[in-house]
Amino acid sequence: MILNRRKVILENKFVIEGRIVMKLELREYKLSDIDEDEVFSIVIYLKTDLEDIELDYLGKPTSDKDKFEESFSFLCNHNGLSSALNRLFIELDSRIR
């Protein structure tokens, strides 16, 4: 996996669910080395004061080059951001138990 591109969604510290969120970004990893058969994995990355986590955002690889920008646009609206943060916190909480 090669990091192809990334976009910062949030970089201002804020407290939510008892955690200090430091950074939230969308990342795109290139899964194949062949340019004609490009396949990407889009993940969401969260850095808090205590931990870091990366989760597969789409749930499957994609060859659609526009999917990264579409995902970023969705995450930049309130509903997309809140659902992504909820999903990340659920995953973090399940790791603690």
Buried (B, 14 or more C-beta within 10 A) or exposed (E): EEEBBBBEBBEEEEEEEEBEBBBBBBBBBBBBEEEEEBEBBBBBBBBBEEEEBBBEBBEEEBEEEEBBEEBBEBBEEEEBBEEBBEBBBEEBEEEEE
